[in-house]
Every structure is written in structure tokens, then in C-alpha cells.
Amino acid sequence: MEFNEKLQLLRAKAGLTQEQLGEKLFVSRVTVSKWESGRGYPNIESLRLMARVLSVSIDDLLSGDELVTLAEGQAAESSHAVRSLVFGVIDVMVSLLLVLPIFGVPYGDRIGFVALPGLSSFPSYVVSISYAVVAALALFGAAELAMQNCARPAWLRLELPVSSCLSVLAVLFFIMTRQPYVSTFMLGLLLLKGILLIKRR
């Protein structure tokens, strides 16, 4: 018997409606309905609580294969959450360009170094695009950090590729502006993302 069938049977045996079981497990009736229709599994904590509420063991609720499936799903979710957190921190770190003096500026026959706000001698469009690049990455990083618990499939599917693409564009832009130290800094952050994406495979 599959988990969803066992859950329906045990819930009925306990005399609970989907809504009542949901209240005891601190989830919605819709979530219980999803489990009972075979469209998902509860997380480990909900499973433990469910076993206690229904007076059964976890082994009574799930077969060995279902336990493996649940563990693999939770491991994948946990891995994505860590990767998303690190990507968010890396993207927010781009805002360091506002204070780190790594932009090269010519002063007569020598080169001085300033932070982004000190680029007054550069064409205004270069300065504007530089600010836009830093703002886009930093704000997207803040969104990644703020939406750590967001489970919407569209966001989960797009956040890492969008973050990576923004980083690639930033590296290319700073290379075109002939800023070697800034380009190296951005390339280092991009490589960190690349390593995380490779480790996912």
C-alpha cells in the first residue's frame, strides 16, 4: 500500500478530517489533500509529528523506497537552499565595489585607484552603467536572500541562471571598460558560482 493510501486509511481510522489533521500537523488542508492524492510527501518533521498523531511508526507510514525518495528530495532541497544562500551572499558582495578602491584612474603619467563613486573622470555613460551593474547584482542578491523560503517553481528554476548571467554580463562589461582589478574581482565571484554549480552535478 502506498503512503497516500495509508494516510487516508489512518486518518479515517483516527476520525479526523483533512482540516483537523492539517491543524495538528501545522499545515493546511490543501497540503494534506496533496499528500493523500499522491502528489507529494511531508518533510521529516511533519512525518514524525504525523506518526505521533496517528499513533503509528514512521515505518508504518512509508515503505523503504518511499523513505529513500523522501530523503533524496530533502537532500536536493537542502542543497539548493545552501547554493541559493551562497549565490545571494556573492551577489550582495558586488556592492563592495562602492567602497573598494580598485578602479584604475589615470592621474597624469601614473594610475591611481578609487572606489566606484570616485570615477568622476570617466564618461558619464560608463559610470552610469557601472552603477546599474552593481545595483542589479546587489539587489538580485538581496532578493535571493529574502526569498530563501520561497518554493515557487518559477523562482527556483530561474534564480541561479539569472544570477549567473548577471555575473557574466558584469565581467564582460568591466573587461570592456579596461578595469583589470574590477574584472578579476568579478571573475573570482563568477568562478565561485561556477564551482557551486559544478558540484551540484
C-alpha positions as CSV (number, residue, x, y, z in Angstrom):
1,M,0.0,0.0,0.0
2,E,1.3,3.4,-1.0
3,F,1.8,6.3,1.5
4,N,-1.2,8.3,0.3
5,E,-3.5,5.3,0.7
6,K,-2.1,4.5,4.2
7,L,-2.5,8.2,5.2
8,Q,-6.2,8.2,4.1
9,L,-6.9,5.0,6.0
10,L,-5.1,6.0,9.2
11,R,-6.7,9.5,9.1
12,A,-10.2,7.9,8.7
13,K,-9.4,5.4,11.5
14,A,-8.4,8.3,13.8
15,G,-11.7,10.0,13.0
16,L,-10.0,13.1,11.6
17,T,-10.9,15.3,8.7
18,Q,-8.2,16.6,6.4
19,E,-8.5,20.0,8.0
20,Q,-8.3,18.6,11.5
21,L,-5.2,16.6,10.7
22,G,-3.7,19.6,9.0
23,E,-4.2,21.7,12.2
24,K,-2.4,19.0,14.3
25,L,0.5,18.9,11.8
26,F,0.6,22.7,11.4
27,V,-0.1,22.5,7.7
28,S,-3.1,23.5,5.5
29,R,-5.9,21.2,4.5
30,V,-4.7,21.6,0.9
31,T,-1.3,20.1,1.9
32,V,-2.9,17.1,3.5
33,S,-5.1,16.7,0.4
34,K,-2.0,16.8,-1.8
35,W,-0.3,14.1,0.3
36,E,-3.4,11.9,0.1
37,S,-3.7,12.3,-3.7
38,G,-0.1,11.1,-4.1
39,R,1.3,14.4,-5.3
40,G,4.0,14.7,-2.6
41,Y,5.4,13.7,0.7
42,P,5.6,15.5,4.0
43,N,9.1,16.6,5.3
44,I,10.8,14.6,8.0
45,E,9.4,16.8,10.8
46,S,5.8,16.6,9.6
47,L,6.3,12.9,9.2
48,R,7.4,12.5,12.8
49,L,4.5,14.5,14.0
50,M,2.1,12.6,11.8
51,A,3.3,9.3,13.2
52,R,2.8,10.6,16.7
53,V,-0.7,12.0,16.0
54,L,-1.8,8.8,14.2
55,S,-0.2,6.5,16.8
56,V,2.0,4.6,14.3
57,S,5.7,4.4,13.5
58,I,7.3,6.1,10.5
59,D,7.9,2.6,9.1
60,D,4.1,2.0,9.1
61,L,3.6,5.2,7.1
62,L,6.4,4.8,4.5
63,S,7.9,1.9,2.7
64,G,11.7,1.7,2.3
65,D,11.6,3.0,-1.2
66,E,9.4,5.9,-0.2
67,L,11.8,6.8,2.7
68,V,14.7,6.9,0.2
69,T,12.6,9.1,-2.2
70,L,11.8,11.4,0.7
71,A,15.4,11.6,1.8
72,E,16.7,12.3,-1.7
73,G,14.1,15.0,-2.2
74,Q,15.0,16.7,1.1
75,A,18.7,16.4,0.3
76,A,18.1,18.1,-3.1
77,E,16.1,20.9,-1.4
78,S,18.7,21.4,1.2
79,S,21.5,21.6,-1.4
80,H,19.5,24.1,-3.4
81,A,18.9,26.2,-0.3
82,V,22.6,26.3,0.5
83,R,23.6,27.2,-3.1
84,S,20.9,29.9,-3.2
85,L,22.2,31.4,0.1
86,V,25.8,31.4,-1.2
87,F,24.8,32.9,-4.5
88,G,22.8,35.6,-2.7
89,V,25.8,36.5,-0.5
90,I,28.2,36.5,-3.5
91,D,25.8,38.9,-5.4
92,V,25.5,41.2,-2.5
93,M,29.3,41.3,-2.2
94,V,29.4,43.2,-5.5
95,S,28.3,46.2,-3.5
96,L,31.9,46.2,-2.2
97,L,32.8,48.0,-5.4
98,L,31.2,51.1,-3.9
99,V,33.9,51.2,-1.2
100,L,36.9,49.2,-2.5
101,P,39.5,51.3,-4.3
102,I,40.1,49.0,-7.3
103,F,39.0,51.1,-10.2
104,G,42.1,52.4,-12.1
105,V,42.0,56.1,-12.8
106,P,44.8,57.9,-14.8
107,Y,46.5,60.8,-12.9
108,G,48.9,62.3,-15.4
109,D,51.6,59.7,-16.0
110,R,50.5,57.3,-13.2
111,I,47.4,55.3,-12.3
112,G,45.5,55.9,-9.0
113,F,42.8,53.7,-7.6
114,V,39.4,54.7,-6.4
115,A,36.1,53.2,-5.5
116,L,33.1,53.4,-7.9
117,P,31.9,56.8,-6.6
118,G,35.4,58.3,-7.4
119,L,35.1,57.6,-11.2
120,S,34.3,61.2,-12.0
121,S,36.9,61.4,-14.8
122,F,35.2,58.6,-16.8
123,P,32.5,59.2,-19.3
124,S,29.1,59.5,-17.6
125,Y,27.6,56.6,-19.5
126,V,30.4,54.3,-18.2
127,V,29.8,55.4,-14.6
128,S,26.0,55.0,-15.0
129,I,26.3,51.5,-16.4
130,S,28.8,50.6,-13.7
131,Y,26.3,51.7,-11.0
132,A,23.5,49.8,-12.8
133,V,25.5,46.6,-13.0
134,V,26.4,46.8,-9.3
135,A,22.9,47.7,-8.3
136,A,21.3,44.9,-10.4
137,L,23.6,42.2,-8.9
138,A,23.3,43.5,-5.3
139,L,19.5,43.9,-5.5
140,F,19.1,40.4,-7.0
141,G,21.4,39.0,-4.3
142,A,19.2,40.7,-1.7
143,A,16.1,39.1,-3.3
144,E,17.8,35.7,-3.3
145,L,18.5,36.1,0.5
146,A,15.0,37.4,1.2
147,M,13.3,34.6,-0.7
148,Q,15.2,31.7,0.9
149,N,11.9,30.0,1.8
150,C,10.2,30.6,-1.5
151,A,9.1,27.3,-3.0
152,R,7.6,28.7,-6.2
153,P,8.9,26.5,-9.1
154,A,9.4,29.5,-11.4
155,W,11.7,31.2,-8.9
156,L,13.6,28.0,-8.0
157,R,14.2,27.4,-11.7
158,L,15.3,30.9,-12.6
159,E,17.2,32.3,-9.6
160,L,20.6,30.6,-10.2
161,P,20.7,31.0,-14.0
162,V,19.7,34.7,-13.7
163,S,22.3,35.3,-11.1
164,S,25.0,33.6,-13.2
165,C,24.0,35.6,-16.3
166,L,24.2,38.9,-14.5
167,S,27.6,38.0,-13.2
168,V,28.8,37.1,-16.8
169,L,27.5,40.4,-18.1
170,A,29.2,42.2,-15.3
171,V,32.6,40.6,-16.0
172,L,32.2,41.3,-19.8
173,F,31.3,44.9,-19.1
174,F,34.2,45.6,-16.8
175,I,36.6,43.9,-19.2
176,M,35.3,46.2,-21.9
177,T,36.0,49.2,-19.7
178,R,39.6,48.0,-19.2
179,Q,39.4,47.7,-15.5
180,P,41.6,44.7,-14.8
181,Y,41.2,44.6,-11.0
182,V,37.5,45.0,-11.1
183,S,37.3,42.4,-13.8
184,T,39.4,40.0,-11.8
185,F,37.2,40.6,-8.7
186,M,34.0,39.9,-10.7
187,L,35.6,36.9,-12.4
188,G,36.5,35.5,-9.0
189,L,32.9,35.8,-7.8
190,L,31.7,34.2,-11.1
191,L,34.2,31.3,-10.6
192,L,32.8,30.7,-7.1
193,K,29.3,30.3,-8.6
194,G,30.7,28.0,-11.3
195,I,32.2,25.8,-8.7
196,L,29.0,25.6,-6.8
197,L,27.0,24.7,-10.0
198,I,29.6,22.0,-11.0
199,K,29.4,20.5,-7.5
200,R,25.6,20.2,-7.9
201,R,26.0,17.7,-10.8
